[in-house]
């Protein structure tokens, strides 16, 4: 799986997942070392029971995110393929988190099936 395929799968799943209407959060994901050079930024916006996913310039928050995550592309793809557990990645320092870490639990609903 490539980073582009993962983004497409998560974006497609976000259209069908319903969240608690009272949940409002911005989750910023900074992906380092993306194939082809450079970094990539994703922004997950949770509001009104829905999730929206944006990348690139659209993935830059207009306000301070509630939680920010930084990780390498290889780590993200390992998490997506379930080769590595999220807790293990965090404990090994492969995932850096700043902000309300509890919000990251919401991402499991957007995660593509294996």
Buried (B, 14 or more C-beta within 10 A) or exposed (E): EEBEEBBEBBBEBBEEBEBEEEBEBBBBBBBBEBEEEEEBBBBBBBBEEBBBBBBEEEBEBEEEBBBBBBBBBBBBBBBBEEEBEBEEBBEEEBBEBEBEEEBBEBBEBBBBEE
